[in-house]
């Protein structure tokens, strides 16, 4: 890869990190029965994976989480600080870091971007961006909040309708953006 391409990828990565930050300006919506809000910010994680792929998607999310860990108030509701990673939402944040790697790997294995089957891309985001994140998030929530795993998993059902809409929208937005901007991914 040339220097020029690397600079281009890093610029695009920084822009996606900025997008994740902007999505955090929308305040979280409390669900009441668990201390985990409905957020828009996870749509930025889906977009990072869909636009940047495994490597740069992980860097974009890692950069965002690194800034949060340093104490910048970038999570929905203006929260930040390393302690958040040990709080009730810590599992979701760790899963956010892993999601672009998983989504990108599944997209590569299935050749979802080159196949033209948009539903394959949507299915991958649902599986690795929603289900995977919810299972990891709920598992840590169960430990942290002294709930049963079943109760934690079931309570995550509250996120599904919104996440399915966000995940599907992210795929369609990313497909349109990729048609205009070269992210160095398969067409
Ligand atoms: C935080 O701001 O501390 C992280 C919030 C994590 C929210 C999770 S992500 C998956 C699920 N979908 C949502 O809308 N909320 C939860």
Boltz pocket constraint, residues with backbone or C-beta under 6 A from the ligand:
constraints:
  - pocket:
      binder: B
      contacts: [[A, 36], [A, 37], [A, 38], [A, 39], [A, 40], [A, 42], [A, 75], [A, 76], [A, 84], [A, 89], [A, 90], [A, 92], [A, 93], [A, 133], [A, 134], [A, 137], [A, 159], [A, 162], [A, 163]]
      max_distance: 6.0
